[in-house]
Amino acid sequence: MKVSVLASGSNGNATLVETNEYSFLIDDGISFKMLLQRLNECGSDINNIKGIFLTHEHVDHVAGLKVLLKKVDLMTYVTKGTYAGHNADTKEVIKEE
């Protein structure tokens, strides 16, 4: 398993977790452009990511989520409490199952 911190801090948080079979994001608090750049820097590709886990709804963890989910078809994993805390715009792009 490989873990790459793509961004950390009050300006945005995003972590990539990769296994031999799957890649997942934990949070996306950075712009789509920055996310693509950081993925490229660590030798990964947005198309290899299977889903995103959201730890909570603070802006530094979800600022890039709406654009990401409009551009890339990803399963989103989130607790009921975190989902309830998201604004209406963000809820529109989070898939429910």
Contacts in CASP RR format, 6 or more apart in sequence:
PFRMAT RR
TARGET T0000
AUTHOR 0000-0000-0000
METHOD contacts of the structure
MODEL  1
MKVSVLASGSNGNATLVETNEYSFLIDDGISFKMLLQRLNECGSDINNIK
GIFLTHEHVDHVAGLKVLLKKVDLMTYVTKGTYAGHNADTKEVIKEE
1 17 0 8 1.000
1 18 0 8 1.000
1 19 0 8 1.000
2 16 0 8 1.000
2 17 0 8 1.000
2 18 0 8 1.000
2 19 0 8 1.000
3 15 0 8 1.000
3 16 0 8 1.000
3 17 0 8 1.000
3 18 0 8 1.000
4 15 0 8 1.000
4 16 0 8 1.000
4 18 0 8 1.000
4 38 0 8 1.000
4 42 0 8 1.000
4 44 0 8 1.000
5 14 0 8 1.000
5 15 0 8 1.000
6 14 0 8 1.000
6 15 0 8 1.000
6 16 0 8 1.000
6 30 0 8 1.000
6 35 0 8 1.000
6 38 0 8 1.000
6 39 0 8 1.000
6 42 0 8 1.000
7 13 0 8 1.000
7 14 0 8 1.000
7 29 0 8 1.000
7 30 0 8 1.000
7 34 0 8 1.000
7 38 0 8 1.000
8 15 0 8 1.000
9 60 0 8 1.000
10 60 0 8 1.000
11 30 0 8 1.000
11 60 0 8 1.000
12 29 0 8 1.000
12 30 0 8 1.000
12 60 0 8 1.000
12 61 0 8 1.000
12 63 0 8 1.000
13 27 0 8 1.000
13 29 0 8 1.000
13 30 0 8 1.000
13 60 0 8 1.000
13 61 0 8 1.000
14 25 0 8 1.000
14 26 0 8 1.000
14 27 0 8 1.000
14 28 0 8 1.000
14 29 0 8 1.000
14 30 0 8 1.000
14 35 0 8 1.000
14 38 0 8 1.000
15 25 0 8 1.000
15 26 0 8 1.000
15 27 0 8 1.000
16 23 0 8 1.000
16 24 0 8 1.000
16 25 0 8 1.000
16 26 0 8 1.000
16 39 0 8 1.000
16 42 0 8 1.000
16 44 0 8 1.000
16 49 0 8 1.000
17 23 0 8 1.000
17 24 0 8 1.000
17 25 0 8 1.000
17 26 0 8 1.000
18 44 0 8 1.000
18 48 0 8 1.000
22 50 0 8 1.000
23 44 0 8 1.000
23 48 0 8 1.000
23 49 0 8 1.000
23 50 0 8 1.000
24 49 0 8 1.000
24 50 0 8 1.000
24 51 0 8 1.000
24 52 0 8 1.000
24 53 0 8 1.000
25 49 0 8 1.000
25 51 0 8 1.000
25 52 0 8 1.000
25 53 0 8 1.000
25 74 0 8 1.000
26 52 0 8 1.000
26 53 0 8 1.000
26 55 0 8 1.000
27 52 0 8 1.000
27 53 0 8 1.000
27 54 0 8 1.000
27 55 0 8 1.000
27 61 0 8 1.000
27 62 0 8 1.000
28 35 0 8 1.000
28 52 0 8 1.000
28 61 0 8 1.000
28 62 0 8 1.000
28 63 0 8 1.000
28 64 0 8 1.000
28 65 0 8 1.000
28 68 0 8 1.000
29 59 0 8 1.000
29 60 0 8 1.000
29 61 0 8 1.000
29 62 0 8 1.000
29 63 0 8 1.000
29 64 0 8 1.000
29 65 0 8 1.000
30 38 0 8 1.000
30 63 0 8 1.000
30 64 0 8 1.000
31 63 0 8 1.000
31 64 0 8 1.000
31 67 0 8 1.000
32 64 0 8 1.000
32 67 0 8 1.000
32 68 0 8 1.000
32 71 0 8 1.000
35 46 0 8 1.000
35 64 0 8 1.000
35 68 0 8 1.000
36 46 0 8 1.000
39 45 0 8 1.000
39 46 0 8 1.000
46 72 0 8 1.000
47 72 0 8 1.000
49 72 0 8 1.000
49 74 0 8 1.000
50 74 0 8 1.000
50 75 0 8 1.000
51 74 0 8 1.000
51 75 0 8 1.000
51 76 0 8 1.000
51 77 0 8 1.000
52 65 0 8 1.000
52 68 0 8 1.000
52 69 0 8 1.000
52 74 0 8 1.000
52 75 0 8 1.000
52 76 0 8 1.000
52 77 0 8 1.000
53 77 0 8 1.000
53 78 0 8 1.000
54 61 0 8 1.000
54 62 0 8 1.000
54 65 0 8 1.000
54 76 0 8 1.000
54 77 0 8 1.000
54 78 0 8 1.000
54 82 0 8 1.000
55 61 0 8 1.000
55 82 0 8 1.000
56 82 0 8 1.000
57 82 0 8 1.000
57 85 0 8 1.000
57 86 0 8 1.000
57 90 0 8 1.000
62 86 0 8 1.000
62 90 0 8 1.000
65 90 0 8 1.000
65 93 0 8 1.000
65 94 0 8 1.000
66 89 0 8 1.000
66 90 0 8 1.000
66 93 0 8 1.000
68 74 0 8 1.000
69 76 0 8 1.000
69 93 0 8 1.000
69 94 0 8 1.000
70 93 0 8 1.000
75 95 0 8 1.000
76 94 0 8 1.000
76 95 0 8 1.000
78 86 0 8 1.000
78 94 0 8 1.000
83 91 0 8 1.000
83 94 0 8 1.000
86 94 0 8 1.000
END
